[in-house]
Amino acid sequence: MSGQQRIALFIDGANLYATTKTLGFDIDYKRLLKEFQSRGTLVRAFYYTALVEDQEYSSIRPLIDWLDYNGYRVVTKPTKEFVDSAGRRKVKGNMDIELAIDALELAPYIDHMVLFSGDGDFRSLVEAMQRRGVRVSVVSTVTTQPPMVADELRRQADEFLDLSQLASRIGRDPSDRPQRAPGETGERPERPRPPQGQGQGQPQSGGLERRYGIRQPQDDDLEV
């Protein structure tokens, strides 16, 4: 890849989490940013995820807060609850439209779009970006059974990058992975934490660094 190309990352947070969980490793978001900064001029790095509004504490919130202060543009929206035809309560949080609009608006200013998702619904977006002269790489995996990427999306992309081959460059050291409590998934909200001495709702010290390869920003780190 040319060092002069203008790159933008578009990360489907829930899809990327599901893929890395299946592969058995966690993303180090510092290393991910540095990896693509080394490949060209990184114009934007977007991260998309839906949030449950009424949760006192969400396990994804510390990650979102860190990303927002450290080079990523975080895009969120509240999930929506509905009841399906069988009377089952469902939660929906699709970010496809937000991602597509941002990509199309940024198309005149970038040469290369890197899409972290295996969702086949993005095939039309990839094609639209290509018509605008943007090269598109899709990041997911075909090493699992079944593959985590839709075949039509992989075929439409100019380049397919398998996450299993990127793990050594953007993954966290497996020996640093903490044991997760039963039912904890990372992208889904946890039960509210009880009050702690450092303030209610704050993650345990060092937990963010162990889980994501990053540290929780302190008050002195935040720009006003």
VENZI-V490004 format. One record per pair of residues at least 4 apart in sequence whose ideal C-beta (glycine too) atoms are under 6 Angstrom apart, sorted by the first residue. I is the first residue (numbers start at 0). J is the second residue. D is the distance in Angstrom with one decimal. If there is no record, write none. Layout:
# VENZI-V490004
I/J/D
I/J/D
This chain:
# VENZI-V490004
0/38/4.8
2/39/5.9
4/39/4.0
4/110/4.3
4/111/5.1
5/40/5.1
5/42/5.1
5/109/4.6
5/110/4.8
6/35/5.8
6/39/4.6
6/41/5.2
6/111/4.7
7/42/5.0
7/43/4.5
7/105/5.6
7/109/4.7
7/112/5.7
8/44/4.2
8/113/4.9
9/45/5.1
9/98/5.5
9/102/5.9
9/114/5.1
10/15/5.7
10/46/4.6
10/115/4.3
11/15/6.0
11/47/5.8
11/115/6.0
11/116/3.6
12/46/5.6
12/47/5.6
12/48/3.6
13/186/5.3
14/116/4.5
14/118/5.8
15/115/4.8
16/185/5.8
16/186/4.4
18/139/5.8
18/140/5.8
18/147/4.6
18/162/5.9
19/24/5.7
19/26/5.8
21/143/5.1
22/163/5.7
24/166/5.1
24/170/4.3
25/171/4.6
26/31/5.8
27/171/4.5
27/212/3.2
28/213/5.9
29/213/5.8
30/169/4.9
31/169/4.3
32/70/5.3
34/168/5.3
34/169/5.4
35/41/5.5
36/41/4.8
42/109/5.5
43/72/5.8
44/71/4.8
45/72/4.9
45/101/6.0
46/66/5.3
46/71/4.9
46/73/5.1
47/74/4.9
47/94/4.0
47/97/6.0
47/98/5.3
48/75/5.8
49/76/5.7
49/78/4.7
49/92/2.6
50/75/5.2
51/78/5.3
51/188/5.0
52/77/4.4
54/188/4.3
55/191/3.6
56/191/5.1
56/192/5.2
56/200/5.0
57/188/4.3
58/189/4.6
59/63/6.0
59/186/5.8
61/202/4.7
61/207/4.8
61/215/5.9
62/211/5.6
63/73/5.3
65/69/5.8
65/213/5.3
66/71/3.8
66/73/5.3
67/73/4.7
68/216/5.2
74/97/5.3
78/90/5.0
78/92/3.9
79/91/4.9
80/90/5.6
81/89/5.5
82/88/5.8
83/87/5.1
83/89/5.5
94/98/5.7
95/120/5.6
99/124/4.8
105/109/5.6
106/128/5.8
106/131/4.4
106/133/5.4
111/134/4.8
112/128/5.4
112/133/5.3
112/135/4.8
113/136/4.8
114/137/5.2
115/138/4.7
116/121/5.9
117/139/3.5
117/147/4.6
117/148/3.4
119/149/2.9
119/151/5.3
119/152/5.0
121/125/5.9
121/152/5.8
122/151/4.9
122/152/4.9
122/155/4.9
125/135/4.8
125/155/4.7
125/156/5.9
126/155/5.8
128/133/4.3
128/135/5.3
134/157/4.9
135/156/5.3
135/157/5.3
136/158/4.3
136/160/5.6
137/152/5.9
137/156/4.0
137/159/5.4
138/160/4.6
139/147/5.1
139/148/3.6
140/147/5.0
140/161/5.2
140/162/4.7
140/163/5.4
141/146/4.2
142/163/4.7
143/147/5.5
148/152/5.9
148/153/5.1
153/159/5.1
165/169/5.2
166/170/4.0
171/175/5.8
171/212/4.1
175/209/5.6
177/209/4.7
179/183/4.3
194/199/4.5
197/201/5.2
202/206/4.9
202/207/5.6
205/209/5.9
207/211/5.9
207/215/4.5
208/214/4.6
216/220/4.2
216/221/5.8
